Amino acid sequence: MDIKWGSLGQVFVVGLGATVAVVVIFALGVLAVSARQAAQERGRSATVPAAAAALCFAACAAIVVYGIYLIVPQFH
């Protein structure tokens, strides 16, 4: 059995990067929801924060669905 350490390192780095990206995007979505609630309490328009939150959560969902697509061979 031969382990290709370079390939294993690449998988680790890409996996770590994807994980950090999803967490950051999700956190930005939560921040946008908080900004939306604050804007509503102040009587301001909450359209932009709501759109930003929806975009962030949709991006997270798309990344997760793409990851499942890559993992499950029946989808190819």
PyMOL commands that place a pseudoatom at each C-alpha (Angstrom):
pseudoatom trace, name=CA, resn=MET, resi=1, chain=A, elem=C, hetatm=0, pos=[0.000, 0.000, 0.000]
pseudoatom trace, name=CA, resn=ASP, resi=2, chain=A, elem=C, hetatm=0, pos=[1.432, 3.311, -1.072]
pseudoatom trace, name=CA, resn=ILE, resi=3, chain=A, elem=C, hetatm=0, pos=[0.143, 6.593, 0.349]
pseudoatom trace, name=CA, resn=LYS, resi=4, chain=A, elem=C, hetatm=0, pos=[0.488, 9.647, -1.867]
pseudoatom trace, name=CA, resn=TRP, resi=5, chain=A, elem=C, hetatm=0, pos=[1.135, 12.244, 0.808]
pseudoatom trace, name=CA, resn=GLY, resi=6, chain=A, elem=C, hetatm=0, pos=[0.982, 15.150, -1.625]
pseudoatom trace, name=CA, resn=SER, resi=7, chain=A, elem=C, hetatm=0, pos=[-2.504, 14.180, -2.768]
pseudoatom trace, name=CA, resn=LEU, resi=8, chain=A, elem=C, hetatm=0, pos=[-3.616, 13.611, 0.816]
pseudoatom trace, name=CA, resn=GLY, resi=9, chain=A, elem=C, hetatm=0, pos=[-2.324, 17.070, 1.707]
pseudoatom trace, name=CA, resn=GLN, resi=10, chain=A, elem=C, hetatm=0, pos=[-4.212, 18.605, -1.209]
pseudoatom trace, name=CA, resn=VAL, resi=11, chain=A, elem=C, hetatm=0, pos=[-7.451, 16.942, -0.104]
pseudoatom trace, name=CA, resn=PHE, resi=12, chain=A, elem=C, hetatm=0, pos=[-6.886, 18.223, 3.426]
pseudoatom trace, name=CA, resn=VAL, resi=13, chain=A, elem=C, hetatm=0, pos=[-6.215, 21.791, 2.285]
pseudoatom trace, name=CA, resn=VAL, resi=14, chain=A, elem=C, hetatm=0, pos=[-9.215, 21.880, -0.071]
pseudoatom trace, name=CA, resn=GLY, resi=15, chain=A, elem=C, hetatm=0, pos=[-11.477, 20.361, 2.578]
pseudoatom trace, name=CA, resn=LEU, resi=16, chain=A, elem=C, hetatm=0, pos=[-10.285, 22.834, 5.189]
pseudoatom trace, name=CA, resn=GLY, resi=17, chain=A, elem=C, hetatm=0, pos=[-10.721, 25.753, 2.790]
pseudoatom trace, name=CA, resn=ALA, resi=18, chain=A, elem=C, hetatm=0, pos=[-14.230, 24.667, 1.828]
pseudoatom trace, name=CA, resn=THR, resi=19, chain=A, elem=C, hetatm=0, pos=[-15.185, 24.253, 5.480]
pseudoatom trace, name=CA, resn=VAL, resi=20, chain=A, elem=C, hetatm=0, pos=[-13.898, 27.695, 6.389]
pseudoatom trace, name=CA, resn=ALA, resi=21, chain=A, elem=C, hetatm=0, pos=[-15.681, 29.219, 3.388]
pseudoatom trace, name=CA, resn=VAL, resi=22, chain=A, elem=C, hetatm=0, pos=[-19.038, 27.667, 4.323]
pseudoatom trace, name=CA, resn=VAL, resi=23, chain=A, elem=C, hetatm=0, pos=[-18.694, 28.764, 7.947]
pseudoatom trace, name=CA, resn=VAL, resi=24, chain=A, elem=C, hetatm=0, pos=[-17.776, 32.333, 6.965]
pseudoatom trace, name=CA, resn=ILE, resi=25, chain=A, elem=C, hetatm=0, pos=[-20.635, 32.594, 4.456]
pseudoatom trace, name=CA, resn=PHE, resi=26, chain=A, elem=C, hetatm=0, pos=[-23.109, 31.201, 6.995]
pseudoatom trace, name=CA, resn=ALA, resi=27, chain=A, elem=C, hetatm=0, pos=[-21.845, 33.634, 9.648]
pseudoatom trace, name=CA, resn=LEU, resi=28, chain=A, elem=C, hetatm=0, pos=[-22.311, 36.529, 7.210]
pseudoatom trace, name=CA, resn=GLY, resi=29, chain=A, elem=C, hetatm=0, pos=[-25.870, 35.300, 6.627]
pseudoatom trace, name=CA, resn=VAL, resi=30, chain=A, elem=C, hetatm=0, pos=[-26.563, 35.304, 10.361]
pseudoatom trace, name=CA, resn=LEU, resi=31, chain=A, elem=C, hetatm=0, pos=[-25.059, 38.794, 10.595]
pseudoatom trace, name=CA, resn=ALA, resi=32, chain=A, elem=C, hetatm=0, pos=[-27.331, 39.956, 7.774]
pseudoatom trace, name=CA, resn=VAL, resi=33, chain=A, elem=C, hetatm=0, pos=[-30.384, 38.533, 9.563]
pseudoatom trace, name=CA, resn=SER, resi=34, chain=A, elem=C, hetatm=0, pos=[-29.338, 40.437, 12.668]
pseudoatom trace, name=CA, resn=ALA, resi=35, chain=A, elem=C, hetatm=0, pos=[-28.927, 43.638, 10.626]
pseudoatom trace, name=CA, resn=ARG, resi=36, chain=A, elem=C, hetatm=0, pos=[-32.381, 43.050, 9.122]
pseudoatom trace, name=CA, resn=GLN, resi=37, chain=A, elem=C, hetatm=0, pos=[-33.945, 42.778, 12.571]
pseudoatom trace, name=CA, resn=ALA, resi=38, chain=A, elem=C, hetatm=0, pos=[-32.133, 45.902, 13.754]
pseudoatom trace, name=CA, resn=ALA, resi=39, chain=A, elem=C, hetatm=0, pos=[-33.314, 47.817, 10.689]
pseudoatom trace, name=CA, resn=GLN, resi=40, chain=A, elem=C, hetatm=0, pos=[-36.900, 46.731, 11.282]
pseudoatom trace, name=CA, resn=GLU, resi=41, chain=A, elem=C, hetatm=0, pos=[-36.734, 47.847, 14.920]
pseudoatom trace, name=CA, resn=ARG, resi=42, chain=A, elem=C, hetatm=0, pos=[-35.497, 51.282, 13.823]
pseudoatom trace, name=CA, resn=GLY, resi=43, chain=A, elem=C, hetatm=0, pos=[-38.186, 51.585, 11.167]
pseudoatom trace, name=CA, resn=ARG, resi=44, chain=A, elem=C, hetatm=0, pos=[-35.760, 51.456, 8.246]
pseudoatom trace, name=CA, resn=SER, resi=45, chain=A, elem=C, hetatm=0, pos=[-35.892, 49.408, 5.082]
pseudoatom trace, name=CA, resn=ALA, resi=46, chain=A, elem=C, hetatm=0, pos=[-34.747, 45.826, 5.632]
pseudoatom trace, name=CA, resn=THR, resi=47, chain=A, elem=C, hetatm=0, pos=[-34.659, 44.778, 1.981]
pseudoatom trace, name=CA, resn=VAL, resi=48, chain=A, elem=C, hetatm=0, pos=[-30.890, 44.809, 1.472]
pseudoatom trace, name=CA, resn=PRO, resi=49, chain=A, elem=C, hetatm=0, pos=[-30.021, 42.840, 4.629]
pseudoatom trace, name=CA, resn=ALA, resi=50, chain=A, elem=C, hetatm=0, pos=[-32.775, 40.322, 3.861]
pseudoatom trace, name=CA, resn=ALA, resi=51, chain=A, elem=C, hetatm=0, pos=[-31.477, 39.851, 0.319]
pseudoatom trace, name=CA, resn=ALA, resi=52, chain=A, elem=C, hetatm=0, pos=[-27.911, 39.470, 1.601]
pseudoatom trace, name=CA, resn=ALA, resi=53, chain=A, elem=C, hetatm=0, pos=[-29.012, 36.858, 4.140]
pseudoatom trace, name=CA, resn=ALA, resi=54, chain=A, elem=C, hetatm=0, pos=[-30.944, 34.927, 1.496]
pseudoatom trace, name=CA, resn=LEU, resi=55, chain=A, elem=C, hetatm=0, pos=[-27.952, 35.030, -0.845]
pseudoatom trace, name=CA, resn=CYS, resi=56, chain=A, elem=C, hetatm=0, pos=[-25.566, 33.787, 1.852]
pseudoatom trace, name=CA, resn=PHE, resi=57, chain=A, elem=C, hetatm=0, pos=[-27.837, 30.932, 2.911]
pseudoatom trace, name=CA, resn=ALA, resi=58, chain=A, elem=C, hetatm=0, pos=[-28.489, 29.969, -0.718]
pseudoatom trace, name=CA, resn=ALA, resi=59, chain=A, elem=C, hetatm=0, pos=[-24.732, 29.897, -1.338]
pseudoatom trace, name=CA, resn=CYS, resi=60, chain=A, elem=C, hetatm=0, pos=[-24.249, 27.612, 1.673]
pseudoatom trace, name=CA, resn=ALA, resi=61, chain=A, elem=C, hetatm=0, pos=[-26.985, 25.299, 0.444]
pseudoatom trace, name=CA, resn=ALA, resi=62, chain=A, elem=C, hetatm=0, pos=[-25.487, 25.239, -3.058]
pseudoatom trace, name=CA, resn=ILE, resi=63, chain=A, elem=C, hetatm=0, pos=[-22.038, 24.343, -1.720]
pseudoatom trace, name=CA, resn=VAL, resi=64, chain=A, elem=C, hetatm=0, pos=[-23.477, 21.522, 0.390]
pseudoatom trace, name=CA, resn=VAL, resi=65, chain=A, elem=C, hetatm=0, pos=[-25.544, 20.144, -2.498]
pseudoatom trace, name=CA, resn=TYR, resi=66, chain=A, elem=C, hetatm=0, pos=[-22.499, 20.275, -4.788]
pseudoatom trace, name=CA, resn=GLY, resi=67, chain=A, elem=C, hetatm=0, pos=[-20.445, 18.398, -2.187]
pseudoatom trace, name=CA, resn=ILE, resi=68, chain=A, elem=C, hetatm=0, pos=[-23.105, 15.695, -1.947]
pseudoatom trace, name=CA, resn=TYR, resi=69, chain=A, elem=C, hetatm=0, pos=[-23.177, 15.521, -5.750]
pseudoatom trace, name=CA, resn=LEU, resi=70, chain=A, elem=C, hetatm=0, pos=[-19.416, 14.928, -5.797]
pseudoatom trace, name=CA, resn=ILE, resi=71, chain=A, elem=C, hetatm=0, pos=[-19.580, 12.240, -3.117]
pseudoatom trace, name=CA, resn=VAL, resi=72, chain=A, elem=C, hetatm=0, pos=[-22.557, 10.151, -4.348]
pseudoatom trace, name=CA, resn=PRO, resi=73, chain=A, elem=C, hetatm=0, pos=[-21.626, 8.255, -7.520]
pseudoatom trace, name=CA, resn=GLN, resi=74, chain=A, elem=C, hetatm=0, pos=[-25.252, 7.660, -8.590]
pseudoatom trace, name=CA, resn=PHE, resi=75, chain=A, elem=C, hetatm=0, pos=[-25.600, 11.382, -9.355]
pseudoatom trace, name=CA, resn=HIS, resi=76, chain=A, elem=C, hetatm=0, pos=[-22.882, 11.311, -12.032]
for i in range(1, 76): cmd.bond("trace and resi %d" % i, "trace and resi %d" % (i + 1))
show_as sticks, trace
zoom trace
